[in-house]
Amino acid sequence: MSDPRSDPRQDILACACDLYLSRGLDGFSMRGLAKAVGVTAPALYRHYDGREAVLAAVMRQAYRAFTSYIYRALEAPTPLERLSRAGEGYLDFALEHPRWYAIMFSGPERLGMTKLPEDIEAMGCAIHQLWIDRVGECMRAGILADGEPLDTSLTMWAHAHGLVQLFHQGHLGKDVQAFRRMFQESGIRLMGGLGNEDFEAQNRGAPREPAARLQTTR
């Protein structure tokens, strides 16, 4: 049962997040959510008019929290520190709020929506633009190689997101502090580049061969 002193909406959203992540959209219903929260279905409908509205509220809550973590970077005094703190905020949020992190990267179709509500979409765009701006100012300061800030920011995000997903799925162990060190060191390697000057010279403008299929083991 819910604690009568707690905010009923917070209880609903916490249970909704757990229910969606454990059962998926097909296993998510207002009746099942009401049971998980410990209220009647009519009581639940007094707060939200359906499962889409509930899941949108979860997404909205997650994005607001994520924004607060990322925007701390703007307090730093230099371009490199702002970029670094943005990365730290990203990692802190992913590790401290894994359920929110997981649901944030569920596409709207997986949430039963044709598209995200405009306010949530705007928050996502603002976060994306913050990353692009951090990369762009580091390029202008000569810290990062010149290029298209969008392309570089996407590469950096894909790297960070991939590592977080692997950790959340248990492929990189369970030691949070060890993962933090690995995440930071891996980011430094990415920033510094893995190839030497000969590698870059040989591959710049070279015809691309089809990528080999990865063979993974468990």
Helices and strands as residue ranges (DSSP letters): H 8-23, H 30-37, H 41-45, H 51-70, G 71-75, H 79-96, H 98-104, G 108-111, H 118-140, H 149-168, H 176-192, H 197-203
